Amino acid sequence: MALKRTPLYKHCLNDGGRMVPFAGWEMPVQFSGLIKEHHAVRNNAGLFDISHMGVLLLEGNNPKDILQSLVPSDLHRIGPGEACYTVLLNENGCIIDDLIVYDLGQTNKNIENLLLIINAGCTARDIAWLKQNLEPANITVSDAKSGKALMALQGPKSMQILETITTTSLQNLPRFGHRKLAINKMEDEGSESIFISRTGYTGEDGFEILAQSQTATSIWTKLIKAGVSPCGLGARDTLRLEAGMHLYGNDMNSQTTPFEAGLGWLVHLEMPTNFIGRDALEQQTEQGLKRRLVGLTIQGRGIARNGYQVLHKGLKVGEVTSGTWSPTLRKAIALAYIPTELSKINSSVEIDIRGTQYAATVVKLPFYRKA
């Protein structure tokens, strides 16, 4: 099957992007180099093409009430202009996908709208699951990305730079806040409305921008000219791992619960509403966890990767889900599932890296937190 290309594909090529297959798309893995791009986001600003992500629109009467039956987080904690991170669950209380839910409020026809951003590799499955559960309640599920591109501008100087091409100050937009605002066109022919949210996947301040393809390419060009570094999937992975953020398919999947994955804060069992998987999660809280996802720092320069064995006293006790060399901390870090009794901070384990055992220590997540 031919790989899909985003509206920013040619711009990524022109800016030196090295393209690789990813979740059915041809995406840039790096531009100037992973380490350089990583530090650009930590110290200045970096720009990512994330148009491969799924963007869905839910429309109808009380879509939040209906979607509530599929997620463990209280969606009524957010209102128009706000968003929240949550997970879709199956009957076993395990994670189908993680997503961000944006409350768009009401349209002129008094129909309420929610916007969902989901993982690229889960898009088809998520759409089928949502339609199966929402359409019988007269909630329509449609593609909100057609003809559009999605970008992430991340880094401590992202607001300062973005405000140079908008007609609105972003100072009062809170974390997980979102709005539509006017942006100056490249050709200076008036302005156009775009959707912008103060969200990201790097552990830094930043924004995600959804815009018509032509407008998005104009924004991309302007931001690069303003000194923003184009960044690829490689830096996106090291940045999110330093920030202790999960990658679906590695650090969580349809066999892991939010409690096991360290996402218990997303589960609001105190709300009276029922949701798929609630019984299984309540049972897990009563019985306790057998394993947990933990952060590990590794002694030496051995780098643990997905699937590497975690050992204790010579016996396999778990498995690495994500691992890298941290450019910011200058040490090897990893996420791994291990037995609960070994998951306390400062506990010691070993990781088998190509036949050599490296000492590792359980540490508090995230590995990196911005000042």
Secondary structure, DSSP 4 states (H G I P E B T S, - for coil): -PPB--TTHHHHHHTT-EEEEETTEEEEEESS-HHHHHHHHHHS-EEEE-TTSEEEEEEESSHHHHHGGG-SS-GGG--TTBEEEEEEE-TTS-EEEEEEEEEEEE-TTS-EEEEEEE-GGGHHHHHHHHHHHHGGGT-EEEES-TTEEEEEEESTTHHHHHTTSBSS--TT--TTBEEEEEEE-TT-S-EEEEEEES--SSSS-EEEEEEEHHHHHHHHHHHHHTTPEEE-HHHHHHHHHHTT---BTTTB-TT--TTTTT-GGG--TTSS---TTHHHHHHHHHH--SEEEEEEEESSS----TTPEEEETTEEEEEEEEEEEETTTTEEEEEEEEEGGG-STT-EEEEEETTEEEEEEEEPSPS----
